[in-house]
Amino acid sequence: MNRKEALTIQFDSNRPLGELVYEVLRDAIVNQILKPGERLMETELAEEIGVSRTPVREAIRKLELENYVVMIPRKGTYVAGLSIKDINEVFEIRGALEAQAAALAAQRATQEEIEEMQRIVFLGSAHWESSDLQKIIELDTNFHELIYAASRNNRLQTMIKDLREQVQRFRTKTLAVPGRLKFALHEHKRIVEAIAERDVAASRKAAWEHIESAENALLDLLSYQR
């Protein structure tokens, strides 16, 4: 997706314009169309999106509250990067939430949901052979979202989604690290096996270790890039 496509807004009369602009800008940041350190100019963004400056200003303020952008006095607004401390904090919370979601799924998932998890793991392995990274990322997203849904806890789902989006922009690069993709698929297999066996403790442990592994891969990647 190029910048023009990413900053195209789908107008919806039932939703506030500022909310639509916020989603467009947030997704552009998550997908690294707007990159860490890039300056955000209200006038330019308004022209690109095709709106006035007011909804852009509203969207940027919300993005600042959620740590997607930083405002530096007398210098401007920039897309935020992620410090090591940021990553540690995000994954520390996310690990606990993902572990809880898996534990609840072990208790509450339907047989159909478990079979769908198993199907996604199988497809992930098949696409790993073909090195189709984008398809694997799609399957990875579906796998985790299925676990969240199976937890039957809407607030938990919302909290995890917010945390995942904060590191989403680095996801493709992390999974591209040699060996990481194979390990991630193996970790998914362990999680779904534990859920299928209704083993709450094993499900919790497998999910926690999966997130810990993802954090280590991201930290290794950032360390290499420094």
Helices and strands as residue ranges (DSSP letters): H 3-6, H 17-30, E 39-40, H 42-49, H 53-65, E 69-72, E 76-79, H 84-108, H 111-130, H 133-151, H 154-167, G 168-170, H 171-175, H 180-196, H 200-225
